[in-house]
């Protein structure tokens, strides 16, 4: 159970806003909070709260369960020790620790909450992975921070994409420390609850595992692998991840250069002694992997589809990161590319150098190879962008997808050219733009020449090379125009072939009527050929098929073969059961085969299938055609499956962005039915379930407070009703019913208060006893009243202390009829707070001769800062 929002800590300096579900572990609870004494208010508050060892009482305090006091105490000792080391370990790439303290039976530590997002969020926005060079740039400051921690004798215990933060000020920070949790988990036997599958090494799963800096080295290397390969390593539980398994995964991940692959093989060695023994050694190996003894490697890094975007490695830079500076950087980089391109292809073909500190490599395009793209890729290969430019791209992505870059919005289908240059890299953008324009122009020219097949190919390649700045509407229209023109041309040619066949048949009938059987047979054979041509444009067309068979049968009955020679009457065909000239089915099959092969090459699988099916009508035993149909059916099925999956996923994304989580969940589940195990959709479903659970909890809280307000309202307890309605509105601020009820409750409460005061003022002072036989008493004593008094923030800031003396007129029913301030040695709102608390308190009335009477009660309320 987490603490409620607005819970104050450390005498009100820190206030909890809400519990977070980031990196949930069984020994701590993490909150988002604010620092009331600091203008930079955002803080992260970590509470020591081992759920298996302790429970929380109604007032929010934590107490160990029976028999667990000693283990609870030792765990809190680990927690405080880790907090002390972190607060003293000043490093530009560590999250800044502000305070650690004990309160409510447990311990807390507070750190500044960095603006930005985690590496895990950035990876999700970037399609799951980044380039090798971008990952090197991100991990270098992380390894420096780890080295600083290790020198202080502290292990991190939980390095992962979720623990690495990329800030708005271009810093890379390491947080989410799990060292103390690992010690407590080791003692309680709950190691499997704090390890991270695919990240934690085998020794973190074993109670007697040998832990040290090499433990964090493995986790950092696994994080590096996850960022570049786009998938995690298998879980290393109980040493199940052997050397050959790691090597196999690295070999299959073709996104690593050979030199970096060798570095990772060492960093991910299953046995601790086989790894780098310090984070600094790992960082040095990553900084220059090709120059390690015996590991020189001139091979360039393998191509990888994700853009090479990552924050700069230095955590100490303070330059503002805004649109203006990015525009200047982009313009400078584009100019640099043009200058290098003009120096000649030979210079551009030089092999890549190892990564330079603070610089990242530009990624190759991931939109496929179109004619000329290979040459452009070679021209751009080996170039490097300033780290600020590449880092800006990743920061635009990780800042929730809402940050503006120049005038465009991330992932918008109609963004600006400058935005695309920043996200994809200026050189890549220029190449894509030039390739897109070239292919589009070629497609337009071929379309004008009515070469529809070649035009379609150009437009399809243009779609692949299209930069994000182009909506694709122009190319889509052209492709639809090609389909329309091709359909019109096929219709025209079909009609021409039918007319030609009809004309030839008419001439044949005329010759047959005149007794010229030989001439009639030749004309019927020509008519059959014309109808076969019509079938090429409309396969299985019933009219063309019937007339083809009719003309072929009449040609056969005329006693003339396909060459015009006299022959005996042909027998009935075993395929169609009719008479026709020899070779008819062979010619028809060849026509269908030609059309089918052309359609298949154009990836027009539906048309290709129709043509192959027409071929089988004339050659039923053609095994190659049947095999091709099976292949096409598999391709169509896979294409349909992918289209259906993408359709469900796009709908899910739309509903998710609109906040319609129920509909989004339904669409994502349908997507998983089509393509089970998709990691991105699975993660999104998990996020939806978590959000729906929070919504359900908020709805329950809202309903509870609303029902309480209605009950108090019906019982005419308007002040209590108003408080309940106010709490309900915290969960649903736009609820009109609660708004109206709150307004009415406040009005009635104010009217009742005004009426009571007027009645009290009408009473004469002689009706009030100064010295009754029994003085009025405060229900619960003065201590209970003082606890209801809030120390004014202004008085706290001013450091003001003092006392407020009140005179309370207590009625015969125990209610405070009137409260006056007699004397006060403190201001800044303290007297007003005291009067409000005394007016709302309950009293035992004074008595004379055993009967309750109206009487005065003097109350002193102290204000003292602890």
Secondary structure, 3 states (H helix, E strand, C coil): CCCCCCCEECCCCEEEEEECCCCCCCCEEEEEEEECCCCCCEEEEEEECCCCCEEECCCCCEEECCCCHHHHHHHHHHHHHHHHHHHHCCCCCECCEEEEEEECCEEEEEEECCCEEEHHHHHHHCCCCCCHHHHHHHHHHHHHHHHHHHHCCCCCCCCCHHHEEEECCCCEEECCCCHHHHHHHHHHCCHHHCCCCCCCCHHHCCCCCCCCHHHHHHHHHHHHHHHHHCCCCCCCHHHCCCHHHHHHHHHHCCCCCHHHHHHHHHHCCCCHHHCCCCHHHHHHHHHCHHHCCCCCCCCCCCCCCCCCCCCCCCCCCCCCCCHHHHHHHHHHHHHHHHHHHCCCHHHHCCCCCCCCCCEEECCCCCCCCCCCHHHHHHHHCCCEEEHHHHHHHHHHHHCCCCCEECCEECCCCCCCHHHHHHHHCHHHHHHHHHHHHHHHHHHHHHHHCCCHHHHHHHHHHHHHHCCCCCCCHHHHHHHHHHHHHHHHHHHHHHHHHHHHHHHHHHHHHHHHHCCCHHHHHHHHHHHHHHHHHHHHHCCCCHHHHHHHHHHHHHHHHCCECCCCCECCCCCCCCCCCCCCCCCHHHHHHHHHHHHHHHHHHCCCHHHHHHHHHHHHHHCCCCHHHHHHHHHHHHHHHHHHHHHHHHHHHHHHHHHHHHCCHHHHHHHHHHHHHHCCCCHHHHHHHHHHHHHHHHHHHHHHHHHHHHHHHHHHHHCCCHHHHHHHHHHHHHHCCCCHHHHHHHHHHHHHHHHHHHHHHHHHHHCCHHHCECCCCECCEECCHHHHHHHCCCCCHHHHHHCCCEEEEEEEEECCCCCEEEEEEEEECCCCCHHHHHHHHHHHCCEECEEECCEEECEEEEEEEEECCC
